[in-house]
């Protein structure tokens, strides 16, 4: 604990992950989330079916979970969730 009385956030790195690798994964996650957000903006202009709207909701959940995982220091989980969100948004934009 520091003088303010709150605990420092934990950073969970996978075994063998260097600080540089974690930094690169955070950068990649940020880019994945930005690209996914751009795709969601494209989808907002389209008339979506109920199934497609459900997919958009799932994408948003993945994005929220990715940000929460990143905030918690779990960079690998954040990256995996951001990747899922992007893949799902790619599929929606194509159809």
Phi and psi restraints in degrees (range 20) as a CNS / XPLOR table:
assign (resid 1 and name C) (resid 2 and name N)
       (resid 2 and name CA) (resid 2 and name C) 1.0 -96.8 20.0 2
assign (resid 2 and name N) (resid 2 and name CA)
       (resid 2 and name C) (resid 3 and name N) 1.0 -176.2 20.0 2
assign (resid 2 and name C) (resid 3 and name N)
       (resid 3 and name CA) (resid 3 and name C) 1.0 -58.9 20.0 2
assign (resid 3 and name N) (resid 3 and name CA)
       (resid 3 and name C) (resid 4 and name N) 1.0 -29.3 20.0 2
assign (resid 3 and name C) (resid 4 and name N)
       (resid 4 and name CA) (resid 4 and name C) 1.0 -72.3 20.0 2
assign (resid 4 and name N) (resid 4 and name CA)
       (resid 4 and name C) (resid 5 and name N) 1.0 -13.7 20.0 2
assign (resid 4 and name C) (resid 5 and name N)
       (resid 5 and name CA) (resid 5 and name C) 1.0 90.9 20.0 2
assign (resid 5 and name N) (resid 5 and name CA)
       (resid 5 and name C) (resid 6 and name N) 1.0 6.7 20.0 2
assign (resid 5 and name C) (resid 6 and name N)
       (resid 6 and name CA) (resid 6 and name C) 1.0 -110.0 20.0 2
assign (resid 6 and name N) (resid 6 and name CA)
       (resid 6 and name C) (resid 7 and name N) 1.0 149.7 20.0 2
assign (resid 6 and name C) (resid 7 and name N)
       (resid 7 and name CA) (resid 7 and name C) 1.0 -75.6 20.0 2
assign (resid 7 and name N) (resid 7 and name CA)
       (resid 7 and name C) (resid 8 and name N) 1.0 148.0 20.0 2
assign (resid 7 and name C) (resid 8 and name N)
       (resid 8 and name CA) (resid 8 and name C) 1.0 -69.1 20.0 2
assign (resid 8 and name N) (resid 8 and name CA)
       (resid 8 and name C) (resid 9 and name N) 1.0 143.4 20.0 2
assign (resid 8 and name C) (resid 9 and name N)
       (resid 9 and name CA) (resid 9 and name C) 1.0 -65.9 20.0 2
assign (resid 9 and name N) (resid 9 and name CA)
       (resid 9 and name C) (resid 10 and name N) 1.0 143.8 20.0 2
assign (resid 9 and name C) (resid 10 and name N)
       (resid 10 and name CA) (resid 10 and name C) 1.0 -81.6 20.0 2
assign (resid 10 and name N) (resid 10 and name CA)
       (resid 10 and name C) (resid 11 and name N) 1.0 141.9 20.0 2
assign (resid 10 and name C) (resid 11 and name N)
       (resid 11 and name CA) (resid 11 and name C) 1.0 -114.1 20.0 2
assign (resid 11 and name N) (resid 11 and name CA)
       (resid 11 and name C) (resid 12 and name N) 1.0 116.5 20.0 2
assign (resid 11 and name C) (resid 12 and name N)
       (resid 12 and name CA) (resid 12 and name C) 1.0 -99.1 20.0 2
assign (resid 12 and name N) (resid 12 and name CA)
       (resid 12 and name C) (resid 13 and name N) 1.0 110.3 20.0 2
assign (resid 12 and name C) (resid 13 and name N)
       (resid 13 and name CA) (resid 13 and name C) 1.0 -106.0 20.0 2
assign (resid 13 and name N) (resid 13 and name CA)
       (resid 13 and name C) (resid 14 and name N) 1.0 141.5 20.0 2
assign (resid 13 and name C) (resid 14 and name N)
       (resid 14 and name CA) (resid 14 and name C) 1.0 -65.3 20.0 2
assign (resid 14 and name N) (resid 14 and name CA)
       (resid 14 and name C) (resid 15 and name N) 1.0 150.7 20.0 2
assign (resid 14 and name C) (resid 15 and name N)
       (resid 15 and name CA) (resid 15 and name C) 1.0 -54.2 20.0 2
assign (resid 15 and name N) (resid 15 and name CA)
       (resid 15 and name C) (resid 16 and name N) 1.0 132.7 20.0 2
assign (resid 15 and name C) (resid 16 and name N)
       (resid 16 and name CA) (resid 16 and name C) 1.0 82.6 20.0 2
assign (resid 16 and name N) (resid 16 and name CA)
       (resid 16 and name C) (resid 17 and name N) 1.0 5.0 20.0 2
assign (resid 16 and name C) (resid 17 and name N)
       (resid 17 and name CA) (resid 17 and name C) 1.0 -91.5 20.0 2
assign (resid 17 and name N) (resid 17 and name CA)
       (resid 17 and name C) (resid 18 and name N) 1.0 120.3 20.0 2
assign (resid 17 and name C) (resid 18 and name N)
       (resid 18 and name CA) (resid 18 and name C) 1.0 -79.7 20.0 2
assign (resid 18 and name N) (resid 18 and name CA)
       (resid 18 and name C) (resid 19 and name N) 1.0 166.4 20.0 2
assign (resid 18 and name C) (resid 19 and name N)
       (resid 19 and name CA) (resid 19 and name C) 1.0 -59.3 20.0 2
assign (resid 19 and name N) (resid 19 and name CA)
       (resid 19 and name C) (resid 20 and name N) 1.0 -38.7 20.0 2
assign (resid 19 and name C) (resid 20 and name N)
       (resid 20 and name CA) (resid 20 and name C) 1.0 -66.6 20.0 2
assign (resid 20 and name N) (resid 20 and name CA)
       (resid 20 and name C) (resid 21 and name N) 1.0 -41.4 20.0 2
assign (resid 20 and name C) (resid 21 and name N)
       (resid 21 and name CA) (resid 21 and name C) 1.0 -63.5 20.0 2
assign (resid 21 and name N) (resid 21 and name CA)
       (resid 21 and name C) (resid 22 and name N) 1.0 -41.4 20.0 2
assign (resid 21 and name C) (resid 22 and name N)
       (resid 22 and name CA) (resid 22 and name C) 1.0 -63.7 20.0 2
assign (resid 22 and name N) (resid 22 and name CA)
       (resid 22 and name C) (resid 23 and name N) 1.0 -40.7 20.0 2
assign (resid 22 and name C) (resid 23 and name N)
       (resid 23 and name CA) (resid 23 and name C) 1.0 -63.1 20.0 2
assign (resid 23 and name N) (resid 23 and name CA)
       (resid 23 and name C) (resid 24 and name N) 1.0 -43.7 20.0 2
assign (resid 23 and name C) (resid 24 and name N)
       (resid 24 and name CA) (resid 24 and name C) 1.0 -64.1 20.0 2
assign (resid 24 and name N) (resid 24 and name CA)
       (resid 24 and name C) (resid 25 and name N) 1.0 -38.6 20.0 2
assign (resid 24 and name C) (resid 25 and name N)
       (resid 25 and name CA) (resid 25 and name C) 1.0 -67.1 20.0 2
assign (resid 25 and name N) (resid 25 and name CA)
       (resid 25 and name C) (resid 26 and name N) 1.0 -37.3 20.0 2
assign (resid 25 and name C) (resid 26 and name N)
       (resid 26 and name CA) (resid 26 and name C) 1.0 -63.1 20.0 2
assign (resid 26 and name N) (resid 26 and name CA)
       (resid 26 and name C) (resid 27 and name N) 1.0 -42.5 20.0 2
assign (resid 26 and name C) (resid 27 and name N)
       (resid 27 and name CA) (resid 27 and name C) 1.0 -62.5 20.0 2
assign (resid 27 and name N) (resid 27 and name CA)
       (resid 27 and name C) (resid 28 and name N) 1.0 -43.0 20.0 2
assign (resid 27 and name C) (resid 28 and name N)
       (resid 28 and name CA) (resid 28 and name C) 1.0 -63.5 20.0 2
assign (resid 28 and name N) (resid 28 and name CA)
       (resid 28 and name C) (resid 29 and name N) 1.0 -42.1 20.0 2
assign (resid 28 and name C) (resid 29 and name N)
       (resid 29 and name CA) (resid 29 and name C) 1.0 -61.4 20.0 2
assign (resid 29 and name N) (resid 29 and name CA)
       (resid 29 and name C) (resid 30 and name N) 1.0 -43.3 20.0 2
assign (resid 29 and name C) (resid 30 and name N)
       (resid 30 and name CA) (resid 30 and name C) 1.0 -59.9 20.0 2
assign (resid 30 and name N) (resid 30 and name CA)
       (resid 30 and name C) (resid 31 and name N) 1.0 -42.5 20.0 2
assign (resid 30 and name C) (resid 31 and name N)
       (resid 31 and name CA) (resid 31 and name C) 1.0 -67.3 20.0 2
assign (resid 31 and name N) (resid 31 and name CA)
       (resid 31 and name C) (resid 32 and name N) 1.0 -41.9 20.0 2
assign (resid 31 and name C) (resid 32 and name N)
       (resid 32 and name CA) (resid 32 and name C) 1.0 -59.7 20.0 2
assign (resid 32 and name N) (resid 32 and name CA)
       (resid 32 and name C) (resid 33 and name N) 1.0 -44.4 20.0 2
assign (resid 32 and name C) (resid 33 and name N)
       (resid 33 and name CA) (resid 33 and name C) 1.0 -66.2 20.0 2
assign (resid 33 and name N) (resid 33 and name CA)
       (resid 33 and name C) (resid 34 and name N) 1.0 -38.4 20.0 2
assign (resid 33 and name C) (resid 34 and name N)
       (resid 34 and name CA) (resid 34 and name C) 1.0 -66.0 20.0 2
assign (resid 34 and name N) (resid 34 and name CA)
       (resid 34 and name C) (resid 35 and name N) 1.0 -42.7 20.0 2
assign (resid 34 and name C) (resid 35 and name N)
       (resid 35 and name CA) (resid 35 and name C) 1.0 -64.9 20.0 2
assign (resid 35 and name N) (resid 35 and name CA)
       (resid 35 and name C) (resid 36 and name N) 1.0 -41.8 20.0 2
assign (resid 35 and name C) (resid 36 and name N)
       (resid 36 and name CA) (resid 36 and name C) 1.0 -62.8 20.0 2
assign (resid 36 and name N) (resid 36 and name CA)
       (resid 36 and name C) (resid 37 and name N) 1.0 -41.5 20.0 2
assign (resid 36 and name C) (resid 37 and name N)
       (resid 37 and name CA) (resid 37 and name C) 1.0 -61.4 20.0 2
assign (resid 37 and name N) (resid 37 and name CA)
       (resid 37 and name C) (resid 38 and name N) 1.0 -41.0 20.0 2
assign (resid 37 and name C) (resid 38 and name N)
       (resid 38 and name CA) (resid 38 and name C) 1.0 -60.7 20.0 2
assign (resid 38 and name N) (resid 38 and name CA)
       (resid 38 and name C) (resid 39 and name N) 1.0 -41.3 20.0 2
assign (resid 38 and name C) (resid 39 and name N)
       (resid 39 and name CA) (resid 39 and name C) 1.0 -66.5 20.0 2
assign (resid 39 and name N) (resid 39 and name CA)
       (resid 39 and name C) (resid 40 and name N) 1.0 -37.6 20.0 2
assign (resid 39 and name C) (resid 40 and name N)
       (resid 40 and name CA) (resid 40 and name C) 1.0 -64.2 20.0 2
assign (resid 40 and name N) (resid 40 and name CA)
       (resid 40 and name C) (resid 41 and name N) 1.0 -35.0 20.0 2
assign (resid 40 and name C) (resid 41 and name N)
       (resid 41 and name CA) (resid 41 and name C) 1.0 -65.5 20.0 2
assign (resid 41 and name N) (resid 41 and name CA)
       (resid 41 and name C) (resid 42 and name N) 1.0 -37.8 20.0 2
assign (resid 41 and name C) (resid 42 and name N)
       (resid 42 and name CA) (resid 42 and name C) 1.0 -63.2 20.0 2
assign (resid 42 and name N) (resid 42 and name CA)
       (resid 42 and name C) (resid 43 and name N) 1.0 -41.5 20.0 2
assign (resid 42 and name C) (resid 43 and name N)
       (resid 43 and name CA) (resid 43 and name C) 1.0 -68.3 20.0 2
assign (resid 43 and name N) (resid 43 and name CA)
       (resid 43 and name C) (resid 44 and name N) 1.0 -27.8 20.0 2
assign (resid 43 and name C) (resid 44 and name N)
       (resid 44 and name CA) (resid 44 and name C) 1.0 -62.7 20.0 2
assign (resid 44 and name N) (resid 44 and name CA)
       (resid 44 and name C) (resid 45 and name N) 1.0 -24.9 20.0 2
assign (resid 44 and name C) (resid 45 and name N)
       (resid 45 and name CA) (resid 45 and name C) 1.0 -83.7 20.0 2
assign (resid 45 and name N) (resid 45 and name CA)
       (resid 45 and name C) (resid 46 and name N) 1.0 -6.1 20.0 2
assign (resid 45 and name C) (resid 46 and name N)
       (resid 46 and name CA) (resid 46 and name C) 1.0 -104.5 20.0 2
assign (resid 46 and name N) (resid 46 and name CA)
       (resid 46 and name C) (resid 47 and name N) 1.0 154.7 20.0 2
assign (resid 46 and name C) (resid 47 and name N)
       (resid 47 and name CA) (resid 47 and name C) 1.0 -82.2 20.0 2
assign (resid 47 and name N) (resid 47 and name CA)
       (resid 47 and name C) (resid 48 and name N) 1.0 118.6 20.0 2
assign (resid 47 and name C) (resid 48 and name N)
       (resid 48 and name CA) (resid 48 and name C) 1.0 -107.8 20.0 2
assign (resid 48 and name N) (resid 48 and name CA)
       (resid 48 and name C) (resid 49 and name N) 1.0 145.1 20.0 2
assign (resid 48 and name C) (resid 49 and name N)
       (resid 49 and name CA) (resid 49 and name C) 1.0 -72.5 20.0 2
assign (resid 49 and name N) (resid 49 and name CA)
       (resid 49 and name C) (resid 50 and name N) 1.0 170.8 20.0 2
assign (resid 49 and name C) (resid 50 and name N)
       (resid 50 and name CA) (resid 50 and name C) 1.0 -61.9 20.0 2
assign (resid 50 and name N) (resid 50 and name CA)
       (resid 50 and name C) (resid 51 and name N) 1.0 -39.0 20.0 2
assign (resid 50 and name C) (resid 51 and name N)
       (resid 51 and name CA) (resid 51 and name C) 1.0 -63.8 20.0 2
assign (resid 51 and name N) (resid 51 and name CA)
       (resid 51 and name C) (resid 52 and name N) 1.0 -42.3 20.0 2
assign (resid 51 and name C) (resid 52 and name N)
       (resid 52 and name CA) (resid 52 and name C) 1.0 -66.5 20.0 2
assign (resid 52 and name N) (resid 52 and name CA)
       (resid 52 and name C) (resid 53 and name N) 1.0 -37.7 20.0 2
assign (resid 52 and name C) (resid 53 and name N)
       (resid 53 and name CA) (resid 53 and name C) 1.0 -64.3 20.0 2
assign (resid 53 and name N) (resid 53 and name CA)
       (resid 53 and name C) (resid 54 and name N) 1.0 -38.6 20.0 2
assign (resid 53 and name C) (resid 54 and name N)
       (resid 54 and name CA) (resid 54 and name C) 1.0 -61.8 20.0 2
assign (resid 54 and name N) (resid 54 and name CA)
       (resid 54 and name C) (resid 55 and name N) 1.0 -39.4 20.0 2
assign (resid 54 and name C) (resid 55 and name N)
       (resid 55 and name CA) (resid 55 and name C) 1.0 -64.6 20.0 2
assign (resid 55 and name N) (resid 55 and name CA)
       (resid 55 and name C) (resid 56 and name N) 1.0 -40.0 20.0 2
assign (resid 55 and name C) (resid 56 and name N)
       (resid 56 and name CA) (resid 56 and name C) 1.0 -62.0 20.0 2
assign (resid 56 and name N) (resid 56 and name CA)
       (resid 56 and name C) (resid 57 and name N) 1.0 -41.5 20.0 2
assign (resid 56 and name C) (resid 57 and name N)
       (resid 57 and name CA) (resid 57 and name C) 1.0 -63.0 20.0 2
assign (resid 57 and name N) (resid 57 and name CA)
       (resid 57 and name C) (resid 58 and name N) 1.0 -39.8 20.0 2
assign (resid 57 and name C) (resid 58 and name N)
       (resid 58 and name CA) (resid 58 and name C) 1.0 -65.3 20.0 2
assign (resid 58 and name N) (resid 58 and name CA)
       (resid 58 and name C) (resid 59 and name N) 1.0 -40.5 20.0 2
assign (resid 58 and name C) (resid 59 and name N)
       (resid 59 and name CA) (resid 59 and name C) 1.0 -59.2 20.0 2
assign (resid 59 and name N) (resid 59 and name CA)
       (resid 59 and name C) (resid 60 and name N) 1.0 -46.7 20.0 2
assign (resid 59 and name C) (resid 60 and name N)
       (resid 60 and name CA) (resid 60 and name C) 1.0 -61.7 20.0 2
assign (resid 60 and name N) (resid 60 and name CA)
       (resid 60 and name C) (resid 61 and name N) 1.0 -38.3 20.0 2
assign (resid 60 and name C) (resid 61 and name N)
       (resid 61 and name CA) (resid 61 and name C) 1.0 -64.5 20.0 2
assign (resid 61 and name N) (resid 61 and name CA)
       (resid 61 and name C) (resid 62 and name N) 1.0 -44.2 20.0 2
assign (resid 61 and name C) (resid 62 and name N)
       (resid 62 and name CA) (resid 62 and name C) 1.0 -58.9 20.0 2
assign (resid 62 and name N) (resid 62 and name CA)
       (resid 62 and name C) (resid 63 and name N) 1.0 -41.4 20.0 2
assign (resid 62 and name C) (resid 63 and name N)
       (resid 63 and name CA) (resid 63 and name C) 1.0 -64.9 20.0 2
assign (resid 63 and name N) (resid 63 and name CA)
       (resid 63 and name C) (resid 64 and name N) 1.0 -43.9 20.0 2
assign (resid 63 and name C) (resid 64 and name N)
       (resid 64 and name CA) (resid 64 and name C) 1.0 -61.9 20.0 2
assign (resid 64 and name N) (resid 64 and name CA)
       (resid 64 and name C) (resid 65 and name N) 1.0 -43.8 20.0 2
assign (resid 64 and name C) (resid 65 and name N)
       (resid 65 and name CA) (resid 65 and name C) 1.0 -65.3 20.0 2
assign (resid 65 and name N) (resid 65 and name CA)
       (resid 65 and name C) (resid 66 and name N) 1.0 -37.0 20.0 2
assign (resid 65 and name C) (resid 66 and name N)
       (resid 66 and name CA) (resid 66 and name C) 1.0 -63.8 20.0 2
assign (resid 66 and name N) (resid 66 and name CA)
       (resid 66 and name C) (resid 67 and name N) 1.0 -44.5 20.0 2
assign (resid 66 and name C) (resid 67 and name N)
       (resid 67 and name CA) (resid 67 and name C) 1.0 -64.3 20.0 2
assign (resid 67 and name N) (resid 67 and name CA)
       (resid 67 and name C) (resid 68 and name N) 1.0 -39.9 20.0 2
assign (resid 67 and name C) (resid 68 and name N)
       (resid 68 and name CA) (resid 68 and name C) 1.0 -65.4 20.0 2
assign (resid 68 and name N) (resid 68 and name CA)
       (resid 68 and name C) (resid 69 and name N) 1.0 -41.5 20.0 2
assign (resid 68 and name C) (resid 69 and name N)
       (resid 69 and name CA) (resid 69 and name C) 1.0 -64.3 20.0 2
assign (resid 69 and name N) (resid 69 and name CA)
       (resid 69 and name C) (resid 70 and name N) 1.0 -40.9 20.0 2
assign (resid 69 and name C) (resid 70 and name N)
       (resid 70 and name CA) (resid 70 and name C) 1.0 -64.5 20.0 2
assign (resid 70 and name N) (resid 70 and name CA)
       (resid 70 and name C) (resid 71 and name N) 1.0 -42.0 20.0 2
assign (resid 70 and name C) (resid 71 and name N)
       (resid 71 and name CA) (resid 71 and name C) 1.0 -62.3 20.0 2
assign (resid 71 and name N) (resid 71 and name CA)
       (resid 71 and name C) (resid 72 and name N) 1.0 -32.3 20.0 2
assign (resid 71 and name C) (resid 72 and name N)
       (resid 72 and name CA) (resid 72 and name C) 1.0 -82.5 20.0 2
assign (resid 72 and name N) (resid 72 and name CA)
       (resid 72 and name C) (resid 73 and name N) 1.0 -4.0 20.0 2
assign (resid 72 and name C) (resid 73 and name N)
       (resid 73 and name CA) (resid 73 and name C) 1.0 89.4 20.0 2
assign (resid 73 and name N) (resid 73 and name CA)
       (resid 73 and name C) (resid 74 and name N) 1.0 6.2 20.0 2
assign (resid 73 and name C) (resid 74 and name N)
       (resid 74 and name CA) (resid 74 and name C) 1.0 -92.6 20.0 2
assign (resid 74 and name N) (resid 74 and name CA)
       (resid 74 and name C) (resid 75 and name N) 1.0 81.5 20.0 2
assign (resid 74 and name C) (resid 75 and name N)
       (resid 75 and name CA) (resid 75 and name C) 1.0 -68.1 20.0 2
assign (resid 75 and name N) (resid 75 and name CA)
       (resid 75 and name C) (resid 76 and name N) 1.0 -32.8 20.0 2
assign (resid 75 and name C) (resid 76 and name N)
       (resid 76 and name CA) (resid 76 and name C) 1.0 -69.3 20.0 2
assign (resid 76 and name N) (resid 76 and name CA)
       (resid 76 and name C) (resid 77 and name N) 1.0 -45.0 20.0 2
assign (resid 76 and name C) (resid 77 and name N)
       (resid 77 and name CA) (resid 77 and name C) 1.0 -63.1 20.0 2
assign (resid 77 and name N) (resid 77 and name CA)
       (resid 77 and name C) (resid 78 and name N) 1.0 -41.7 20.0 2
assign (resid 77 and name C) (resid 78 and name N)
       (resid 78 and name CA) (resid 78 and name C) 1.0 -59.1 20.0 2
assign (resid 78 and name N) (resid 78 and name CA)
       (resid 78 and name C) (resid 79 and name N) 1.0 -44.5 20.0 2
assign (resid 78 and name C) (resid 79 and name N)
       (resid 79 and name CA) (resid 79 and name C) 1.0 -65.0 20.0 2
assign (resid 79 and name N) (resid 79 and name CA)
       (resid 79 and name C) (resid 80 and name N) 1.0 -42.6 20.0 2
assign (resid 79 and name C) (resid 80 and name N)
       (resid 80 and name CA) (resid 80 and name C) 1.0 -62.1 20.0 2
assign (resid 80 and name N) (resid 80 and name CA)
       (resid 80 and name C) (resid 81 and name N) 1.0 -43.9 20.0 2
assign (resid 80 and name C) (resid 81 and name N)
       (resid 81 and name CA) (resid 81 and name C) 1.0 -67.1 20.0 2
assign (resid 81 and name N) (resid 81 and name CA)
       (resid 81 and name C) (resid 82 and name N) 1.0 -40.4 20.0 2
assign (resid 81 and name C) (resid 82 and name N)
       (resid 82 and name CA) (resid 82 and name C) 1.0 -64.2 20.0 2
assign (resid 82 and name N) (resid 82 and name CA)
       (resid 82 and name C) (resid 83 and name N) 1.0 -37.3 20.0 2
assign (resid 82 and name C) (resid 83 and name N)
       (resid 83 and name CA) (resid 83 and name C) 1.0 -64.6 20.0 2
assign (resid 83 and name N) (resid 83 and name CA)
       (resid 83 and name C) (resid 84 and name N) 1.0 -42.8 20.0 2
assign (resid 83 and name C) (resid 84 and name N)
       (resid 84 and name CA) (resid 84 and name C) 1.0 -60.6 20.0 2
assign (resid 84 and name N) (resid 84 and name CA)
       (resid 84 and name C) (resid 85 and name N) 1.0 -43.5 20.0 2
assign (resid 84 and name C) (resid 85 and name N)
       (resid 85 and name CA) (resid 85 and name C) 1.0 -61.3 20.0 2
assign (resid 85 and name N) (resid 85 and name CA)
       (resid 85 and name C) (resid 86 and name N) 1.0 -43.5 20.0 2
assign (resid 85 and name C) (resid 86 and name N)
       (resid 86 and name CA) (resid 86 and name C) 1.0 -65.9 20.0 2
assign (resid 86 and name N) (resid 86 and name CA)
       (resid 86 and name C) (resid 87 and name N) 1.0 -44.5 20.0 2
assign (resid 86 and name C) (resid 87 and name N)
       (resid 87 and name CA) (resid 87 and name C) 1.0 -60.4 20.0 2
assign (resid 87 and name N) (resid 87 and name CA)
       (resid 87 and name C) (resid 88 and name N) 1.0 -42.8 20.0 2
assign (resid 87 and name C) (resid 88 and name N)
       (resid 88 and name CA) (resid 88 and name C) 1.0 -66.6 20.0 2
assign (resid 88 and name N) (resid 88 and name CA)
       (resid 88 and name C) (resid 89 and name N) 1.0 -40.1 20.0 2
assign (resid 88 and name C) (resid 89 and name N)
       (resid 89 and name CA) (resid 89 and name C) 1.0 -69.0 20.0 2
assign (resid 89 and name N) (resid 89 and name CA)
       (resid 89 and name C) (resid 90 and name N) 1.0 -36.5 20.0 2
assign (resid 89 and name C) (resid 90 and name N)
       (resid 90 and name CA) (resid 90 and name C) 1.0 -57.9 20.0 2
assign (resid 90 and name N) (resid 90 and name CA)
       (resid 90 and name C) (resid 91 and name N) 1.0 -45.7 20.0 2
assign (resid 90 and name C) (resid 91 and name N)
       (resid 91 and name CA) (resid 91 and name C) 1.0 -62.8 20.0 2
assign (resid 91 and name N) (resid 91 and name CA)
       (resid 91 and name C) (resid 92 and name N) 1.0 -41.6 20.0 2
assign (resid 91 and name C) (resid 92 and name N)
       (resid 92 and name CA) (resid 92 and name C) 1.0 -66.2 20.0 2
assign (resid 92 and name N) (resid 92 and name CA)
       (resid 92 and name C) (resid 93 and name N) 1.0 -41.3 20.0 2
assign (resid 92 and name C) (resid 93 and name N)
       (resid 93 and name CA) (resid 93 and name C) 1.0 -65.5 20.0 2
assign (resid 93 and name N) (resid 93 and name CA)
       (resid 93 and name C) (resid 94 and name N) 1.0 -34.3 20.0 2
assign (resid 93 and name C) (resid 94 and name N)
       (resid 94 and name CA) (resid 94 and name C) 1.0 -71.2 20.0 2
assign (resid 94 and name N) (resid 94 and name CA)
       (resid 94 and name C) (resid 95 and name N) 1.0 -23.7 20.0 2
